[in-house]
Amino acid sequence: MEETILKKIYKILVLAVFTAFLVSVSNQLIKAEETTSQSENSTIKMEETTTTQTKVNKPKSPKFIKGMDKGKSIKLSWTKVKKAKGYIIYKNGKKIKTIKNGKTIKYTDKRVKYNKKYKYYIKSYIKKSGKKVKSKKSFVIKVRVCKKKYKVQNVNGMYIFQMSHNPMTYGEIEDLDANLFGKYDKKKISKKIRWYSSDKSLATVNSKGVVTINNNRKNGTVKIYAIAHNGYRKYKKIKIVDMMRPTKFDKDVFISKFMDPLLKEHLKDTQDIAAYFMYDRPHTTVKYELGKTIDEAVTETPKTEIDENIKKKIYMLVVNESYTIEVKDDHIVFSTNEYFTDGYIEYRVAVAFNQDRAERLGWASSTYVECAPRWFYDEVDH
């Protein structure tokens, strides 16, 4: 009896020890799996980092491509891409030629047929680790091989209508148009024009040729391209300047000493005021002049909420220099008077906010003389 009880106790102890052993081994296996998983994750992250670091930037595609009908062939040309090792030419969506020299920017396709339309685009490429890295495709051109007797021909000439004013200033809009000419003075295969801006930070152009000068106070020169169906192109240069801040005035225009403070020692304040009403507060009508009482040093008609810093500059010119400042929607006039016993002379500097007003001040007026782009001076006897 006692022997049977001892055997049972022995079996229980053995089972408990074996269970504890299994639990210990299981925990060790779990830890080992976690360590392996962490190691694998770390390896994956390292591989991802390495992949990111070794990622190769694609080269730029050719900015322009042109195709000219040469009778029994089509001569292609395109703009060079910096650092490109070569170019790949596609015709109707299929690769037809690989140019293995980055300096070569022309190719003649002789495998063409009369009166058949062909579409071309080009990709540039560089080499990395022995492999080609291609750019995105250039824009697509369409060329048709034509005989001289055909009534319609590819475009081989273009004229962009002269802009009504150049240079331009911030926020202004100009509508461009282009005349296309067909080969042998025939009709054009297509009248469609693709418009392109060489610097969108300066100006943008839409599909109808409407140019908008960006209001980011940035000066420079932008080229606006008109591009025909076969890539034939012309451009107009637009110089963009801040006309509210002229750097110099015409020395041949005599300006009275009464306007010297406005255009010399206080020129920056004058420019800041003109620029504010041109760009930040357009289409404002308000007049500032000396008040008639001590309590009201400056009268403001009508009462208008404007920037406090600009207001201080206006009040300084009105109170300290006795100028009247009148904003009239599309221009601003600074004026002062010289009095005599039998009358007075009014001296005025007018600044036009747009070209239409500048033309009316400069051409339609018999008194105003342009002393800087869109800045005019005159003297009126009263």
Disulfide bonds with the S-S distance in Angstrom:
none
